Amino acid sequence: MKSCVKEFCNFRTNMKLNEYKQLSDERQYDILWDKGVLVDACIEGKVKKLLYAIDNFFVELWCDLLTNNVSWKLSFKQGRLLEKYLNRYPLEFIYNIEKE
Protein backbone atom coordinates (compact mmCIF):
# COMPACT_ATOMS: atom_id res chain seq x y z
CA MET A 1 0.00 0.00 0.00
CA LYS A 2 2.88 2.37 0.80
CA SER A 3 4.26 2.29 -2.78
CA CYS A 4 0.78 3.10 -4.18
CA VAL A 5 0.64 6.19 -1.95
CA LYS A 6 4.14 7.18 -3.07
CA GLU A 7 3.18 6.80 -6.75
CA PHE A 8 0.04 8.89 -6.23
CA CYS A 9 1.98 11.64 -4.48
CA ASN A 10 4.65 11.69 -7.20
CA PHE A 11 1.92 11.98 -9.80
CA ARG A 12 0.66 15.22 -8.22
CA THR A 13 3.99 16.92 -7.47
CA ASN A 14 7.18 17.73 -9.36
CA MET A 15 8.54 14.40 -10.42
CA LYS A 16 12.18 13.55 -10.90
CA LEU A 17 13.40 11.49 -13.85
CA ASN A 18 14.58 8.57 -11.70
CA GLU A 19 11.16 8.41 -9.98
CA TYR A 20 9.43 8.33 -13.36
CA LYS A 21 11.67 5.53 -14.64
CA GLN A 22 10.87 3.36 -11.61
CA LEU A 23 7.15 3.34 -12.42
CA SER A 24 5.42 0.75 -14.58
CA ASP A 25 4.94 1.55 -18.26
CA GLU A 26 1.20 1.95 -17.68
CA ARG A 27 1.79 4.48 -14.90
CA GLN A 28 4.39 6.34 -17.00
CA TYR A 29 1.84 6.72 -19.80
CA ASP A 30 -0.80 7.95 -17.33
CA ILE A 31 1.58 10.67 -16.15
CA LEU A 32 2.67 11.50 -19.71
CA TRP A 33 -0.93 12.02 -20.88
CA ASP A 34 -1.92 13.99 -17.78
CA LYS A 35 1.17 16.17 -17.13
CA GLY A 36 3.17 16.00 -20.35
CA VAL A 37 3.40 19.05 -22.59
CA LEU A 38 4.00 18.40 -26.28
CA VAL A 39 7.13 20.38 -27.16
CA ASP A 40 7.87 19.26 -30.71
CA ALA A 41 7.12 16.63 -33.30
CA CYS A 42 8.79 15.44 -36.47
CA ILE A 43 8.39 12.70 -39.04
CA GLU A 44 11.28 10.49 -40.11
CA GLY A 45 10.34 7.85 -42.65
CA LYS A 46 7.39 5.89 -41.30
CA VAL A 47 7.88 7.14 -37.73
CA LYS A 48 6.38 10.15 -35.99
CA LYS A 49 8.60 11.34 -33.12
CA LEU A 50 6.94 13.31 -30.33
CA LEU A 51 8.86 15.18 -27.63
CA TYR A 52 7.04 15.84 -24.35
CA ALA A 53 8.20 17.77 -21.28
CA ILE A 54 7.28 16.62 -17.79
CA ASP A 55 8.53 18.78 -14.92
CA ASN A 56 12.33 18.81 -15.41
CA PHE A 57 12.79 16.02 -17.98
CA PHE A 58 11.64 14.93 -21.44
CA VAL A 59 9.97 11.87 -22.94
CA GLU A 60 10.33 10.97 -26.60
CA LEU A 61 7.77 8.69 -28.21
CA TRP A 62 8.17 6.99 -31.57
CA CYS A 63 4.81 6.21 -33.18
CA ASP A 64 4.08 4.24 -36.32
CA LEU A 65 2.54 6.63 -38.86
CA LEU A 66 0.01 4.08 -40.14
CA THR A 67 -1.24 2.65 -36.84
CA ASN A 68 -0.29 5.49 -34.45
CA ASN A 69 0.94 2.81 -32.03
CA VAL A 70 3.90 3.67 -29.82
CA SER A 71 6.89 1.58 -30.85
CA TRP A 72 9.48 3.14 -28.53
CA LYS A 73 9.61 5.42 -25.48
CA LEU A 74 12.65 7.03 -23.88
CA SER A 75 12.92 9.50 -20.99
CA PHE A 76 15.94 11.80 -20.53
CA LYS A 77 17.08 15.21 -19.26
CA GLN A 78 19.63 16.37 -21.83
CA GLY A 79 22.13 15.24 -24.43
CA ARG A 80 21.97 14.23 -28.08
CA LEU A 81 18.31 13.26 -27.93
CA LEU A 82 17.35 16.78 -26.90
CA GLU A 83 19.91 18.52 -29.13
CA LYS A 84 18.35 17.14 -32.31
CA TYR A 85 15.21 19.12 -31.46
CA LEU A 86 17.06 22.27 -30.37
CA ASN A 87 19.07 22.33 -33.61
CA ARG A 88 15.82 22.92 -35.50
CA TYR A 89 15.33 26.39 -33.99
CA PRO A 90 17.31 29.63 -34.37
CA LEU A 91 19.71 30.37 -31.52
CA GLU A 92 17.91 33.59 -30.53
CA PHE A 93 14.67 31.62 -30.01
CA ILE A 94 16.39 29.17 -27.66
CA TYR A 95 18.14 32.02 -25.82
CA ASN A 96 14.80 33.79 -25.22
CA ILE A 97 13.21 30.62 -23.84
CA GLU A 98 16.10 30.07 -21.43
CA LYS A 99 15.76 33.63 -20.09
CA GLU A 100 12.06 33.19 -19.20
C-alpha positions, 0 to 999 in steps of 0.5 A, spaced: 500 500 500 505 504 501 508 504 494 501 506 491 501 512 496 508 514 493 506 513 486 500 517 487 503 523 491 509 523 485 503 523 480 501 530 483 507 533 485 514 535 481 517 528 479 524 527 478 526 522 472 529 517 476 522 516 480 518 516 473 523 511 470 521 506 476 514 506 475 510 501 470 509 503 463 502 503 464 503 508 470 508 512 465 503 513 460 498 515 465 503 521 467 505 522 460 498 524 458 496 527 464 502 532 465 506 532 459 506 538 454 508 536 447 514 540 445 515 538 438 514 533 433 517 530 427 516 525 421 522 520 419 520 515 414 514 511 417 515 514 424 512 520 428 517 522 433 513 526 439 517 530 444 514 531 451 516 535 457 514 533 464 517 537 470 524 537 469 525 532 464 523 529 457 519 523 454 520 521 446 515 517 443 516 513 436 509 512 433 508 508 427 505 513 422 500 508 419 497 505 426 499 510 431 501 505 435 507 507 440 513 503 438 518 506 442 519 510 449 525 514 452 525 519 458 531 523 458 534 530 461 539 532 456 544 530 451 543 528 443 536 526 444 534 533 446 539 537 441 536 534 435 530 538 437 534 544 439 538 544 432 531 545 428 530 552 432 534 559 431 539 560 436 535 567 438 529 563 439 532 558 444 536 564 448 529 567 449 526 561 452 532 560 457 531 567 459 524 566 461 
